[in-house]
Amino acid sequence: MAKVIMNMITQRSIEEGAAMEQGKTNPNYFEACSICEINPEDMKRLGIWKNTNVRVTSESGSVIVKAIEPSQYCPPGPAHIRQGVWANQVVPPRTQSTGTPQYSGFPVTIEPAMDEKLKTALELVQGSVGLWKGGK
Amino acid sequence: MPTDPTRPRIPRKRQPDGSMKEIPYEEAIDYFAKTLLAAKKPLIYGFGSTNCEGMSAVGRIAEKAGAVLDNCATICHGPSFLAMFDNGYPSCTLGEAKNRADVVVFWGCNPMHAHPRHTSRYSIFPRGYFTGKGQMQRTVISVDPRETDTAKLADVHLMLDQGHDYELFNALRTVLRGHDIPDKVAGIDKETIIKSAEIMKKAKFCMIFFGMGCTHTDGRNHNVDHAISLVRDLNEHSKCSIMAMRGHYNIAGPGQVWSWQFGFPYCIDLSKGTHAHMNPGETSSIDLAMRDEVDCFVNVGAEAGAHFPIQAVQHLKKHPFIAVDPNFCMASEIADLHIPVRIAGVDEPGVVYRMDNVPIQFKAVLKGLPGVPSDEELFDKVYERMCELSNCAPIWLSAKEDRKYPHNTNPVVS
């Protein structure tokens, strides 16, 4: 069990793009986006197996995602959460005065969170603005 | 005609207990108009998935409301715009890329995932006029910190250290100008950089496509600035062109339409009432939200709920929040008012711009849901209601000879 500092990238993937067209409350979207792609070497440093839940914390928030082996090779050091609701829980809104947030290349702390549960897209977004009433 | 039961057909307004209640369109339009008029500085954002007719119509509302008008480029290729203003945009059409490019560079973009038809229609596989052998004739260079599926297709993969694009552009330009570079730049060996520069230099036509790897990371517009300068340098030796990998259906559209209307492509502050003002960092959606400078948010054909950093969403939600979207989405599920519209390009015809800024006329392939307006019709009605409420003539509507909805009582040209 260890905390590891990694460099977060959040970008598009075909899995996310296809699932998004089915709707963001669709289980496929949950499946595609509530993950964090981590190189097996970094998983060793974290002391976890693949498909373990981890807590990702940045300067602006934290989110529980499932650590998986990269679907497209990612070297040790960077980690990748696919663009979407889960990624944007931790994306810093700082823009270097250009209007565009720091979607890629921001430091995060990743730690194992085996006992934590993944939240749905609706729970994360509605919950963040005080509208979440429970349910699926 | 098959109708999709999952699509909303009636506007929904949030009740004090947090639930949503269906209301008629008239009531929704009235609330929309009143909310915009009451707000000191509303922000109208989105438009990646609307047609140009809708973008033009919303411009009139924004002007009337003294709003800030912004589109998805603000969180996407906005920095590319900034670089283009500074350094020009020596670009071409996708047809030219297909017919001429024998070296294709994908810098910080992954079309196999983000633009799945791009490689087969324009950039890697198709046989063009001067590129009759298709993929056999093209050398592909990918610049990406991950070995993406696009990088796997490439002949050369420059797997740079994340966020060091600026240095790598710099190294390539230095090599092209005949100077020496360090043994390693941005994590890439000197030999590989020299080899890549040679490939680009010897190309008959080199095409650079760049994406979010340049604009979402450290450097932002400066990365793109350097990319454009690299194109200029390469044109000393050969032919080279560059193109932004614009995402989303019609995201090139608002840049065109609003530039005709207001002179700026995005981050347009109309709150001064006399002239439009653009200054990303100040008048951009995320910055306005984070500084709490807007007091109403309208999300049209985009997904601020899912794709803004969540802190920005929390700030925006402090004030009235209106979503205009054909489907249920994260923005609609936190909105105070959700108005469904037809889907541009599916059950609503119109003009959309391709990523190379070529306009394309779309036909509707399905009949629209009964009673559901298009973006343009909705915004025209909101504009009309705003004019009614503020006791002035809807001058822009009477100037519209081809107004689509039936209450056109005062056409200038009949």
Interface residues (C-beta under 8 A of the other chain):
Chain A: N7 I9 Q11 R12 S13 I14 G17 G23 K24 T25 S60 G61 P70 Q72 Y73 C74 P75 G77 P78 H80 Q83 G84 V85 N88 Q89 V91 P92 P93 T95 Q96 S97 T98 G99 T100 P101 Q102 Y103 S104 G105 A121 L122 L124 V125 Q126 S128 V129 L131 K133
Chain B: T6 G18 T74 I75 C76 G78 P79 L82 N110 M112 H113 A114 P116 P145 R146 E147 T148 D149 A151 M159 Q162 G163 M212 G213 T215 H216 T217 D218 R220 N221 G247 Y266 C267 P280 G281 S284 S285 I286 D287 A289 M290 E303 G305 A306 H307 F308 P309 I310 Q311 A312 V313 Q314 K317 N327 F328 C329 M330 E333 I334
